[in-house]
Amino acid sequence: FCVEAFSLERLRTLSMEEIEKRYETFKLMSQFEVPV
């Protein structure tokens, strides 16, 4: 979010919905399976 506006301005305007959506996206991008 910090690259979307100068300094911390974008963080000040975030909604909980935006944070949750970004978190879910991050989880999907960082999941992987290790074959056993």
GIHU-V885394 format. One record per backbone hydrogen bond with DSSP energy under -0.5 kcal/mol. CO is the residue of the C=O (numbers start at 0). NH is the residue of the N-H. Records with the same first field share a line. If there is no record, write none. Layout:
BEGIN
CO=NH  NH
END
This chain:
BEGIN
0=3
1=4
5=8
7=11
8=12
9=12
10=13
14=18
15=19
16=20
17=21
18=22
19=23
20=24
21=25
22=26
23=27
24=28
25=29
26=30
27=30
32=34
END
